[in-house]
Amino acid sequence: MSFYDWLQEFADVNLPIGDFAKDVREDKTFPKNVDNWQDLEQHILSVNLGAEVDKIHNAFNYYLAEEYH
């Protein structure tokens, strides 16, 4: 499962991860098959979400932990 698909499972959650999931869904340039932090971080910075980078990095780490557990 991709990070994008995993994240969409949280789209209806009333927490920051849910807000991010909704933002990602609306972002037509989001890399849907991203599988590493460096590529995801590059995209985050390119769309001016730098202030959210720590929260997004935490979500990506949760994804990796679940995906490779």
Secondary structure by P-SEA (a helix, b strand, c coil): ccaaaaaacccccccaaaaaaaaaaaccccccccccaaaaaaaaaaaccccaaaaaaaaaaaaaaaaac
